[in-house]
Amino acid sequence: MDPHHLRLLRELGDRGSVAAVARALHITPSAVSQQLNTLQRSARVPLTERSGRRLVLTAAGRALAAAAVEVMTALDRADRAVGAYLDDPSSPVTVCAFHSAALTWFPLLVQRLGNVRCSDEDVAQADFPSLVGDYDLVVAHRLAQHPPWPADRVTVVPLIHEPIYVAMAADSPLATKPQLTAVDVAGQRWISTHEGFPVGGALTAIAAAAGRPLDVVHHINEFTVVASMVAVGAGLALLPGHTSVPDPRVVLRPLAGLPTGRYVDVLTRPETLHRAAVRTVLDALREISRGGGAS
């Protein structure tokens, strides 16, 4: 039964006439009658009866009106509980991020806010949207040339567009060039991510631009490990410009003529943003990410 209809029944019991109920609720008497008729159709016995020119409650109607008080009280209590939850600025907020964003931004985030619960998630690009079922905020990344996130499944809040550079050992002959071309790097050995992960997909574009396949000898997702491998000459790699830990043994160079960049966004369920605590954490993530780099 509709709680609004139950309220009408309760008001009729208290005020004694349809006209008085209409005046109290600022609606027309016909609207009151229509809603009482709707309520009556859901009941097995009559709820109202005529007493002269007045419409009054039957015994069943009075019993339902009394129960309506309990229903309205419970609904009000539930509404207040939901409101308190949504408005509580200190309620815990769960955040997950891919490794390089977690490494760069999580320490700054927990320094600012004590209610954040952090997790790292190393997943393929296509799997990020499903994580909103487990976390309040999901820091995700995708290559600029890849399709956008499914707007029918998640709310997307952009953070940054991050350039991706070719990483090489500091003593590599390529390090003397201010920028590189696909032809410059195509003949080198490479370190890539695993299949389906965003940054590794850019190697396909490099191979296509150079007109030859790349020699990928290692598959490593963790960028700190990648940087260590690059530093000892194990191969070239693609590393992000803002969320990589600086390493003096490694040099980063831009790649001319190719869209080697990624979008870093926050994915969430639409209803999650109704929580004040979530909005506070999201604002902090925006500020931290746009500050650029690790502390």
C-alpha positions as CSV (number, residue, x, y, z in Angstrom):
1,M,0.0,0.0,0.0
2,D,1.1,3.5,-0.8
3,P,2.2,5.4,2.4
4,H,0.6,8.5,1.0
5,H,-2.8,6.7,0.8
6,L,-2.3,5.5,4.3
7,R,-1.8,9.0,5.5
8,L,-5.1,10.1,3.9
9,L,-6.9,7.3,5.8
10,R,-5.3,8.5,9.0
11,E,-6.2,12.1,8.3
12,L,-9.8,11.0,7.6
13,G,-10.0,9.3,11.0
14,D,-8.6,12.4,12.7
15,R,-10.5,15.1,10.9
16,G,-13.8,13.4,10.2
17,S,-14.6,14.6,6.7
18,V,-13.1,14.5,3.1
19,A,-13.4,18.3,3.0
20,A,-11.3,18.7,6.2
21,V,-8.7,16.3,4.9
22,A,-8.5,18.2,1.6
23,R,-8.0,21.5,3.4
24,A,-5.3,20.1,5.6
25,L,-3.4,18.6,2.7
26,H,-4.0,21.5,0.3
27,I,-5.6,19.2,-2.4
28,T,-9.1,19.0,-3.8
29,P,-11.9,16.8,-2.2
30,S,-12.1,14.9,-5.4
31,A,-8.4,14.1,-5.3
32,V,-8.9,12.8,-1.7
33,S,-11.8,10.6,-2.9
34,Q,-9.9,9.2,-5.8
35,Q,-6.9,8.2,-3.6
36,L,-9.2,6.6,-1.0
37,N,-10.8,4.6,-3.8
38,T,-7.3,3.4,-4.9
39,L,-6.6,2.4,-1.4
40,Q,-9.9,0.6,-1.1
41,R,-9.2,-1.5,-4.2
42,S,-6.2,-3.1,-2.4
43,A,-8.2,-4.0,0.7
44,R,-10.4,-7.1,1.1
45,V,-13.0,-5.3,3.2
46,P,-14.6,-1.9,3.2
47,L,-12.4,0.8,4.8
48,T,-15.0,3.7,4.8
49,E,-18.8,4.0,5.0
50,R,-21.4,6.7,4.8
51,S,-22.8,8.1,8.1
52,G,-25.4,10.6,6.9
53,R,-23.6,13.0,4.6
54,R,-20.2,12.2,6.1
55,L,-17.7,9.5,5.0
56,V,-16.3,7.8,8.1
57,L,-13.9,4.8,8.7
58,T,-15.2,1.3,9.3
59,A,-13.7,-0.8,12.0
60,A,-11.2,-2.2,9.5
61,G,-10.4,1.3,8.3
62,R,-9.7,2.4,11.9
63,A,-7.4,-0.5,12.4
64,L,-5.5,0.3,9.2
65,A,-5.4,4.0,10.2
66,A,-3.8,3.0,13.5
67,A,-1.3,0.9,11.7
68,A,-0.6,3.8,9.4
69,V,0.8,5.7,12.3
70,E,3.4,3.0,12.9
71,V,4.2,2.8,9.1
72,M,4.7,6.6,8.8
73,T,6.8,6.6,12.0
74,A,9.0,3.8,10.6
75,L,9.3,5.5,7.2
76,D,10.3,8.8,8.8
77,R,12.9,7.0,10.9
78,A,14.3,5.2,7.8
79,D,14.4,8.6,5.9
80,R,16.3,10.2,8.8
81,A,18.7,7.2,8.9
82,V,19.4,7.5,5.2
83,G,19.8,11.2,5.4
84,A,22.3,10.9,8.3
85,Y,24.3,8.3,6.3
86,L,24.4,10.5,3.1
87,D,25.3,13.6,5.1
88,D,28.0,12.1,7.3
89,P,31.3,13.5,6.2
90,S,33.3,11.0,8.1
91,S,31.8,7.7,6.9
92,P,34.3,5.3,5.3
93,V,34.9,5.6,1.6
94,T,36.5,2.8,-0.4
95,V,38.8,3.7,-3.2
96,C,40.7,1.5,-5.6
97,A,43.3,2.4,-8.2
98,F,45.7,0.9,-10.7
99,H,49.3,0.5,-9.4
100,S,51.0,3.7,-10.6
101,A,48.1,5.9,-9.5
102,A,47.9,4.2,-6.2
103,L,51.7,4.6,-5.6
104,T,51.5,8.3,-6.5
105,W,48.3,9.5,-5.0
106,F,47.2,7.1,-2.2
107,P,49.9,8.4,0.3
108,L,48.7,12.0,-0.2
109,L,45.1,11.0,0.0
110,V,45.4,9.2,3.3
111,Q,47.4,12.1,4.7
112,R,44.5,14.4,4.1
113,L,41.5,12.2,4.9
114,G,41.3,9.6,7.7
115,N,38.1,7.9,6.4
116,V,39.6,6.5,3.1
117,R,40.0,2.8,2.7
118,C,42.5,2.1,-0.2
119,S,43.0,-0.9,-2.4
120,D,45.1,-1.5,-5.5
121,E,43.6,-3.4,-8.5
122,D,45.7,-4.6,-11.4
123,V,43.0,-5.3,-14.0
124,A,42.6,-5.1,-17.8
125,Q,41.0,-2.0,-19.1
126,A,37.7,-3.7,-19.9
127,D,37.4,-4.8,-16.3
128,F,37.5,-1.4,-14.6
129,P,33.7,-0.6,-14.8
130,S,32.8,-3.8,-13.0
131,L,34.8,-2.7,-10.0
132,V,32.2,-0.1,-9.0
133,G,30.2,-2.9,-7.5
134,D,33.0,-3.4,-4.9
135,Y,34.3,0.1,-4.3
136,D,32.9,3.6,-3.9
137,L,35.5,5.2,-6.3
138,V,37.5,3.4,-8.9
139,V,40.5,5.2,-10.4
140,A,40.8,3.8,-13.9
141,H,42.9,4.5,-17.1
142,R,42.4,4.0,-20.8
143,L,44.4,5.0,-23.9
144,A,43.3,8.2,-25.7
145,Q,42.5,6.2,-28.9
146,H,40.4,3.6,-27.0
147,P,36.5,3.8,-26.7
148,P,35.2,5.8,-23.7
149,W,33.8,4.1,-20.6
150,P,30.3,2.8,-20.8
151,A,28.2,5.8,-19.6
152,D,25.1,3.6,-19.2
153,R,26.9,1.6,-16.5
154,V,29.0,4.1,-14.6
155,T,29.4,7.8,-13.8
156,V,32.7,9.1,-15.1
157,V,34.6,11.9,-13.5
158,P,37.7,12.9,-15.5
159,L,41.0,13.5,-13.5
160,I,43.8,14.1,-16.0
161,H,45.1,13.3,-19.4
162,E,48.6,11.9,-18.8
163,P,51.3,11.8,-21.5
164,I,53.1,8.5,-22.0
165,Y,56.8,8.5,-22.9
166,V,59.4,6.1,-24.3
167,A,61.7,5.1,-21.4
168,M,65.3,4.0,-21.9
169,A,68.5,3.6,-19.9
170,A,70.2,6.9,-19.3
171,D,73.3,5.7,-21.2
172,S,71.3,4.6,-24.3
173,P,72.2,6.4,-27.6
174,L,68.5,7.2,-28.0
175,A,68.7,9.4,-24.9
176,T,70.6,12.1,-26.8
177,K,67.5,12.8,-28.9
178,P,64.9,15.3,-27.6
179,Q,62.1,13.3,-29.1
180,L,61.9,10.0,-30.9
181,T,60.0,8.5,-33.9
182,A,58.5,5.1,-34.4
183,V,61.3,4.3,-36.8
184,D,63.9,5.2,-34.1
185,V,62.5,2.7,-31.6
186,A,61.0,-0.1,-33.7
187,G,64.3,-2.0,-33.9
188,Q,64.8,-2.2,-30.1
189,R,63.8,-4.8,-27.6
190,W,60.7,-3.9,-25.7
191,I,59.1,-4.4,-22.3
192,S,55.3,-4.4,-22.5
193,T,52.4,-4.9,-20.1
194,H,50.2,-8.0,-20.2
195,E,47.5,-8.4,-22.9
196,G,44.5,-6.2,-22.4
197,F,46.2,-3.6,-20.2
198,P,46.0,0.0,-21.5
199,V,49.6,1.1,-21.9
200,G,50.7,-2.0,-23.7
201,G,48.2,-1.4,-26.4
202,A,50.1,1.7,-27.6
203,L,52.9,-0.6,-28.9
204,T,50.6,-1.8,-31.6
205,A,50.4,1.8,-32.9
206,I,54.1,2.1,-32.8
207,A,54.6,-1.1,-34.8
208,A,52.0,0.1,-37.4
209,A,53.7,3.5,-37.8
210,A,57.1,1.8,-38.2
211,G,55.8,-0.8,-40.6
212,R,57.3,-3.7,-38.7
213,P,56.6,-5.8,-35.6
214,L,58.2,-5.0,-32.3
215,D,60.4,-7.4,-30.4
216,V,58.6,-7.7,-27.1
217,V,60.8,-9.8,-24.8
218,H,59.3,-9.1,-21.3
219,H,55.7,-8.6,-20.1
220,I,55.5,-6.7,-16.8
221,N,52.6,-4.6,-15.4
222,E,54.3,-3.0,-12.4
223,F,56.0,0.2,-13.6
224,T,58.5,0.3,-10.8
225,V,59.7,-3.1,-12.0
226,V,59.6,-1.9,-15.6
227,A,61.8,1.1,-14.7
228,S,64.4,-1.1,-13.0
229,M,64.5,-3.4,-16.1
230,V,64.9,-0.4,-18.4
231,A,67.6,1.0,-16.2
232,V,69.8,-2.1,-16.8
233,G,69.2,-2.1,-20.6
234,A,66.7,-4.9,-20.7
235,G,64.7,-3.0,-23.3
236,L,62.6,0.1,-24.0
237,A,59.2,0.6,-22.4
238,L,56.3,3.1,-22.3
239,L,56.0,4.9,-18.9
240,P,53.5,7.5,-17.8
241,G,54.7,11.1,-17.4
242,H,53.0,12.0,-14.1
243,T,52.5,8.8,-12.1
244,S,56.0,7.2,-12.6
245,V,58.5,7.3,-9.8
246,P,61.5,9.3,-11.0
247,D,64.6,7.2,-11.5
248,P,67.9,8.9,-12.4
249,R,68.9,5.8,-14.3
250,V,66.0,6.1,-16.7
251,V,65.3,8.8,-19.4
252,L,61.9,9.6,-20.7
253,R,61.4,10.9,-24.3
254,P,58.2,11.9,-26.2
255,L,57.3,10.0,-29.3
256,A,56.5,12.2,-32.2
257,G,53.4,11.8,-34.4
258,L,51.6,9.2,-32.2
259,P,48.8,9.8,-29.6
260,T,50.7,8.2,-26.8
261,G,48.7,9.3,-23.8
262,R,46.0,8.0,-21.4
263,Y,43.0,9.3,-19.7
264,V,42.8,8.8,-15.9
265,D,39.3,8.9,-14.6
266,V,37.2,8.1,-11.6
267,L,34.4,5.6,-12.2
268,T,31.5,5.3,-9.7
269,R,27.9,4.3,-9.4
270,P,25.6,7.4,-9.8
271,E,23.9,7.0,-6.4
272,T,27.3,6.9,-4.6
273,L,27.9,10.6,-5.3
274,H,24.9,11.5,-3.1
275,R,27.2,10.8,-0.1
276,A,29.0,13.8,1.3
277,A,32.0,11.8,2.3
278,V,32.4,10.4,-1.2
279,R,32.3,13.9,-2.7
280,T,34.9,15.1,-0.3
281,V,37.3,12.2,-1.3
282,L,36.6,12.8,-5.0
283,D,37.4,16.5,-4.6
284,A,40.7,15.6,-2.9
285,L,41.6,13.2,-5.7
286,R,41.0,15.9,-8.3
287,E,43.2,18.3,-6.4
288,I,46.0,15.8,-5.8
289,S,46.0,14.4,-9.4
290,R,46.1,17.9,-10.9
291,G,49.1,18.8,-8.7
292,G,51.1,16.4,-10.9
293,G,53.4,13.7,-9.7
294,A,54.4,12.1,-6.3
295,S,55.5,14.0,-3.2
